[in-house]
Amino acid sequence: MTITFPPTAEAAEWIRCARCGEIVYGKRFTRDLGVCPGCASHTRLTARQRIEQIFDDGSVRAIEAPPTLEDPLGFVDSRPYPDRLREARAKTGMDEAVLCVRGTIEGHAAVAAAMDFRFMGGSLGVGVGARIVAAAEVALVEQVPFLLVTASGGARMQEGALSLMQMARTSQALAELDEAGILTIAVITDPTYGGVAASFATLPDVILSEPGAHIGFAGPRVIEQTIGQELPCGFQTAEFLRAKGLIDDVRPRAALRSTLARLCSLRKPAERAPAAEPVQLVFQPERLPVRDGWTAVQLARHADRPTTLDYAGYMLEEFVELHGDRLSGDCPAVVGGLARLGGRPIVFIGHQKGHTTRERVERNFGMPTPAGYRKAARLMRLAAKLGHPILTLVDTPGAYPGIEAEEEGQAWAIAENLRLMSALPVPVVTVVTGEGGSGGALALGVANRVLALSNAVYSVISPEGCASILWKSPAAAPLAAEALRLDARELLRHRIVDGVIPEPGEGAHADPAATARLLAAAVSEAFEDLAIHEPRKLIAERRQRFRQYDARPR
């Protein structure tokens, strides 16, 4: 059944913002999607308004709600529960606290479940759970992305433990979509608490939120009354949780539709771009110039050398950066997300250094914390779920050697990535674009194909670190660099890398765009070669590749 919404009621001629007090012309407020032009406060929307703002006009069809028992406990507080349901239905024009539909977002098919806080605080009861499960089943059958727009105070108390069971029921529905490789997306709006936050709202592959939305398990009043502690400013806001690595991004309402459309578009291959001119990879060490080790290190560290985000801008037709490890933080030294390369959907991950001193400080000089490796691991698991190949770009002096990193399990995070990458059922290509420093580099480098730019280096330790330990002086770094045999020629000779991408002119720093074209062509060719292999063969070949490093004569 196609849904035809009646015209939205005319907004009041003038509206006063509840947060800043600014008086806004009603029609402007509507054009701005309910966002105050003064303080950017995002007012609460109805489920109907959410669907109207996100989906293409005329594309929306209702998903039939399954029958459920409405008052399973015969619950009465100050009023009978059926009276509260009748009041909520009359007030909202909805039969429950969620509206489930199928339709298109900028032409891309999707299924959505949008919650409405006006209906008993968006509480999760049997009816809501049944509708969300039914919508997930439609997404599963139609093999299209599943979108959840949440707004809830938590579980519905009037339905007792039956309400509690909806947390497991809806989470199970998300798990079935994971098993089928269906992309899931959440848009968390204000407020999202309790059983909804602790189940289907925080399980999707990509979690976006509107600015200022409050998200958590226990509400602030409950926390303050329970522990008697004053909460910090901004506690449980979307911005707070983004910094803690728990959500992917905070997007203003005006940007949500286009962001969702891009995410939905990246689930399938697009029309393939014309084949790039084949790059002439170097496979024989003797074809590369003999270079002093320290000179190679200086070139690999050149401040103007392209970064991972530079390459993303040059190489990728689309890139939606995702954030956070969903556990403890969002390490700025590792970036990644969903992308498209030559029409092929991929997951793109890499170290990020920056160019200026300020950028490098903000990016921790490209030295990841455990949160960075866990973010990379989370994205790799997403690639495995969606069946997308993975491209990793390596450029780091090494993992961050700080106290906090050790406390948060740096060694465990690196080890987990090594194990995870060894078993990924999708093609993995790694390119060492600058520095490949120790285990901090290898944690993104267990791949089917490992390539290097001609001015890149790869080593067990930095020359300075080696010099300090073995020469007892950092000043001996040039000697250590020479002894470590870390330049591209030596890496190819020892089969650490499978091929070398020649850099144009004086190097990548002199012509980033040309370097990116060469890199993209080499990676696309590698993906083309690997695409014919079954998952078991990809895993077996990747494991065999790393079993060869025993220093026996070849």
Solvent accessible surface area in square Angstrom, and as a share of the most:
residue,aa,sasa,rsa
1,M,172,0.77
2,T,75,0.44
3,I,33,0.17
4,T,120,0.70
5,F,49,0.20
6,P,85,0.53
7,P,128,0.81
8,T,68,0.40
9,A,89,0.69
10,E,145,0.65
11,A,38,0.30
12,A,64,0.49
13,E,119,0.54
14,W,147,0.52
15,I,41,0.21
16,R,161,0.59
17,C,10,0.06
18,A,113,0.88
19,R,153,0.56
20,C,62,0.37
21,G,28,0.27
22,E,72,0.32
23,I,94,0.48
24,V,4,0.02
25,Y,86,0.33
26,G,0,0.00
27,K,113,0.48
28,R,109,0.40
29,F,29,0.12
30,T,79,0.46
31,R,165,0.60
32,D,52,0.27
33,L,54,0.27
34,G,5,0.05
35,V,26,0.15
36,C,2,0.01
37,P,48,0.30
38,G,46,0.44
39,C,39,0.23
40,A,59,0.46
41,S,15,0.10
42,H,26,0.12
43,T,49,0.28
44,R,133,0.48
45,L,23,0.11
46,T,24,0.14
47,A,0,0.00
48,R,55,0.20
49,Q,52,0.23
50,R,13,0.05
51,I,0,0.00
52,E,64,0.29
53,Q,45,0.20
54,I,8,0.04
55,F,6,0.02
56,D,28,0.14
57,D,145,0.75
58,G,72,0.69
59,S,26,0.17
60,V,11,0.06
61,R,107,0.39
62,A,22,0.17
63,I,20,0.10
64,E,154,0.69
65,A,40,0.31
66,P,45,0.28
67,P,133,0.83
68,T,47,0.27
69,L,129,0.64
70,E,84,0.38
71,D,40,0.21
72,P,35,0.22
73,L,93,0.46
74,G,50,0.48
75,F,65,0.27
76,V,96,0.55
77,D,69,0.36
78,S,98,0.63
79,R,89,0.33
80,P,55,0.35
81,Y,1,0.00
82,P,42,0.26
83,D,42,0.22
84,R,64,0.23
85,L,4,0.02
86,R,143,0.52
87,E,94,0.42
88,A,7,0.05
89,R,65,0.24
90,A,90,0.70
91,K,135,0.57
92,T,17,0.10
93,G,72,0.69
94,M,27,0.12
95,D,74,0.38
96,E,10,0.04
97,A,0,0.00
98,V,5,0.03
99,L,37,0.18
100,C,9,0.05
101,V,0,0.00
102,R,46,0.17
103,G,8,0.08
104,T,39,0.22
105,I,1,0.00
106,E,85,0.38
107,G,58,0.56
108,H,64,0.28
109,A,39,0.30
110,A,2,0.02
111,V,0,0.00
112,A,0,0.00
113,A,1,0.00
114,A,0,0.00
115,M,4,0.02
116,D,0,0.00
117,F,55,0.23
118,R,88,0.32
119,F,0,0.00
120,M,44,0.20
121,G,23,0.22
122,G,0,0.00
123,S,12,0.08
124,L,0,0.00
125,G,0,0.00
126,V,22,0.13
127,G,5,0.05
128,V,0,0.00
129,G,0,0.00
130,A,2,0.02
131,R,29,0.11
132,I,0,0.00
133,V,24,0.14
134,A,17,0.13
135,A,0,0.00
136,A,3,0.02
137,E,88,0.40
138,V,24,0.14
139,A,0,0.00
140,L,54,0.27
141,V,122,0.70
142,E,72,0.32
143,Q,88,0.39
144,V,11,0.06
145,P,2,0.01
146,F,0,0.00
147,L,4,0.02
148,L,1,0.01
149,V,2,0.01
150,T,1,0.00
151,A,9,0.07
152,S,0,0.00
153,G,48,0.46
154,G,5,0.05
155,A,41,0.31
156,R,2,0.01
157,M,157,0.70
158,Q,21,0.09
159,E,4,0.02
160,G,31,0.30
161,A,69,0.53
162,L,78,0.39
163,S,1,0.01
164,L,97,0.48
165,M,103,0.46
166,Q,9,0.04
167,M,39,0.17
168,A,67,0.52
169,R,94,0.34
170,T,0,0.00
171,S,29,0.19
172,Q,115,0.51
173,A,5,0.04
174,L,3,0.01
175,A,43,0.34
176,E,68,0.30
177,L,1,0.00
178,D,62,0.32
179,E,148,0.66
180,A,44,0.34
181,G,24,0.23
182,I,9,0.05
183,L,5,0.02
184,T,1,0.00
185,I,1,0.00
186,A,0,0.00
187,V,1,0.00
188,I,0,0.00
189,T,2,0.01
190,D,37,0.19
191,P,12,0.08
192,T,0,0.00
193,Y,26,0.10
194,G,12,0.12
195,G,5,0.05
196,V,0,0.00
197,A,8,0.06
198,A,49,0.38
199,S,2,0.02
200,F,0,0.00
201,A,0,0.00
202,T,53,0.31
203,L,87,0.43
204,P,1,0.00
205,D,20,0.11
206,V,0,0.00
207,I,1,0.00
208,L,2,0.01
209,S,0,0.00
210,E,4,0.02
211,P,38,0.24
212,G,20,0.19
213,A,1,0.01
214,H,67,0.30
215,I,7,0.03
216,G,15,0.14
217,F,140,0.58
218,A,32,0.25
219,G,18,0.18
220,P,56,0.35
221,R,178,0.65
222,V,85,0.49
223,I,29,0.15
224,E,72,0.32
225,Q,140,0.62
226,T,104,0.60
227,I,100,0.51
228,G,70,0.67
229,Q,110,0.49
230,E,154,0.69
231,L,33,0.16
232,P,79,0.50
233,C,138,0.83
234,G,32,0.31
235,F,56,0.23
236,Q,12,0.05
237,T,20,0.12
238,A,0,0.00
239,E,82,0.37
240,F,54,0.23
241,L,21,0.10
242,R,60,0.22
243,A,72,0.56
244,K,94,0.40
245,G,0,0.00
246,L,65,0.32
247,I,3,0.02
248,D,0,0.00
249,D,24,0.12
250,V,30,0.17
251,R,45,0.16
252,P,66,0.41
253,R,8,0.03
254,A,85,0.66
255,A,31,0.24
256,L,7,0.03
257,R,76,0.28
258,S,53,0.34
259,T,3,0.02
260,L,0,0.00
261,A,3,0.02
262,R,88,0.32
263,L,0,0.00
264,C,4,0.02
265,S,20,0.13
266,L,2,0.01
267,R,58,0.21
268,K,112,0.47
269,P,98,0.62
270,A,45,0.35
271,E,165,0.74
272,R,121,0.44
273,A,52,0.40
274,P,126,0.79
275,A,103,0.80
276,A,63,0.49
277,E,153,0.69
278,P,91,0.57
279,V,13,0.07
280,Q,129,0.57
281,L,24,0.12
282,V,7,0.04
283,F,111,0.46
284,Q,76,0.34
285,P,29,0.18
286,E,119,0.53
287,R,140,0.51
288,L,14,0.07
289,P,85,0.53
290,V,124,0.71
291,R,73,0.26
292,D,75,0.39
293,G,4,0.03
294,W,63,0.22
295,T,63,0.37
296,A,1,0.01
297,V,1,0.01
298,Q,90,0.40
299,L,37,0.18
300,A,2,0.01
301,R,64,0.23
302,H,63,0.28
303,A,50,0.39
304,D,81,0.42
305,R,9,0.03
306,P,3,0.02
307,T,8,0.04
308,T,3,0.02
309,L,51,0.26
310,D,44,0.23
311,Y,1,0.00
312,A,7,0.05
313,G,67,0.64
314,Y,113,0.43
315,M,15,0.07
316,L,19,0.09
317,E,93,0.41
318,E,47,0.21
319,F,39,0.16
320,V,3,0.02
321,E,41,0.18
322,L,1,0.01
323,H,22,0.10
324,G,0,0.00
325,D,11,0.06
326,R,63,0.23
327,L,118,0.59
328,S,55,0.35
329,G,9,0.09
330,D,30,0.15
331,C,4,0.02
332,P,55,0.35
333,A,0,0.00
334,V,0,0.00
335,V,1,0.01
336,G,0,0.00
337,G,0,0.00
338,L,2,0.01
339,A,0,0.00
340,R,10,0.04
341,L,5,0.03
342,G,20,0.19
343,G,4,0.04
344,R,27,0.10
345,P,6,0.04
346,I,0,0.00
347,V,0,0.00
348,F,0,0.00
349,I,0,0.00
350,G,0,0.00
351,H,2,0.01
352,Q,11,0.05
353,K,12,0.05
354,G,4,0.04
355,H,58,0.26
356,T,77,0.45
357,T,103,0.60
358,R,186,0.68
359,E,69,0.31
360,R,45,0.16
361,V,89,0.51
362,E,98,0.44
363,R,59,0.22
364,N,37,0.19
365,F,89,0.37
366,G,0,0.00
367,M,40,0.18
368,P,0,0.00
369,T,34,0.20
370,P,0,0.00
371,A,7,0.05
372,G,0,0.00
373,Y,0,0.00
374,R,60,0.22
375,K,3,0.01
376,A,0,0.00
377,A,3,0.03
378,R,29,0.11
379,L,1,0.00
380,M,0,0.00
381,R,117,0.43
382,L,11,0.05
383,A,0,0.00
384,A,31,0.24
385,K,39,0.17
386,L,29,0.14
387,G,47,0.45
388,H,10,0.04
389,P,15,0.09
390,I,0,0.00
391,L,0,0.00
392,T,0,0.00
393,L,0,0.00
394,V,0,0.00
395,D,11,0.06
396,T,0,0.00
397,P,41,0.26
398,G,6,0.06
399,A,23,0.18
400,Y,62,0.23
401,P,105,0.66
402,G,12,0.12
403,I,132,0.67
404,E,99,0.44
405,A,1,0.01
406,E,110,0.49
407,E,135,0.61
408,E,81,0.36
409,G,9,0.09
410,Q,10,0.04
411,A,63,0.49
412,W,191,0.67
413,A,3,0.02
414,I,27,0.14
415,A,57,0.44
416,E,58,0.26
417,N,1,0.01
418,L,55,0.27
419,R,171,0.62
420,L,27,0.13
421,M,0,0.00
422,S,30,0.20
423,A,45,0.35
424,L,3,0.02
425,P,49,0.31
426,V,8,0.04
427,P,18,0.12
428,V,0,0.00
429,V,0,0.00
430,T,2,0.01
431,V,0,0.00
432,V,0,0.00
433,T,4,0.02
434,G,0,0.00
435,E,13,0.06
436,G,2,0.02
437,G,6,0.06
438,S,37,0.24
439,G,30,0.29
440,G,1,0.01
441,A,0,0.00
442,L,62,0.31
443,A,0,0.00
444,L,0,0.00
445,G,2,0.02
446,V,10,0.06
447,A,0,0.00
448,N,7,0.03
449,R,70,0.26
450,V,4,0.02
451,L,6,0.03
452,A,0,0.00
453,L,0,0.00
454,S,22,0.14
455,N,8,0.04
456,A,0,0.00
457,V,8,0.05
458,Y,29,0.11
459,S,20,0.13
460,V,114,0.66
461,I,51,0.26
462,S,31,0.20
463,P,5,0.03
464,E,57,0.26
465,G,21,0.20
466,C,9,0.06
467,A,0,0.00
468,S,49,0.32
469,I,104,0.53
470,L,124,0.62
471,W,98,0.34
472,K,164,0.70
473,S,41,0.26
474,P,85,0.54
475,A,89,0.69
476,A,13,0.10
477,A,4,0.03
478,P,57,0.36
479,L,109,0.54
480,A,0,0.00
481,A,1,0.00
482,E,78,0.35
483,A,61,0.47
484,L,47,0.23
485,R,114,0.42
486,L,2,0.01
487,D,13,0.07
488,A,4,0.03
489,R,57,0.21
490,E,24,0.11
491,L,7,0.04
492,L,11,0.06
493,R,129,0.47
494,H,76,0.34
495,R,119,0.43
496,I,57,0.29
497,V,2,0.01
498,D,50,0.26
499,G,0,0.00
500,V,0,0.00
501,I,0,0.00
502,P,47,0.30
503,E,21,0.09
504,P,31,0.19
505,G,83,0.79
506,E,138,0.62
507,G,1,0.01
508,A,0,0.00
509,H,35,0.16
510,A,59,0.46
511,D,57,0.30
512,P,37,0.23
513,A,34,0.26
514,A,14,0.11
515,T,0,0.00
516,A,1,0.01
517,R,158,0.58
518,L,55,0.27
519,L,0,0.00
520,A,19,0.14
521,A,11,0.09
522,A,1,0.01
523,V,0,0.00
524,S,32,0.20
525,E,76,0.34
526,A,9,0.07
527,F,2,0.01
528,E,88,0.39
529,D,71,0.37
530,L,0,0.00
531,A,61,0.47
532,I,141,0.71
533,H,37,0.16
534,E,122,0.55
535,P,64,0.40
536,R,210,0.77
537,K,96,0.41
538,L,4,0.02
539,I,31,0.16
540,A,58,0.45
541,E,66,0.29
542,R,0,0.00
543,R,101,0.37
544,Q,105,0.47
545,R,24,0.09
546,F,59,0.25
547,R,158,0.58
548,Q,45,0.20
549,Y,76,0.29
550,D,65,0.34
551,A,100,0.77
552,R,166,0.60
553,P,136,0.86
554,R,140,0.51
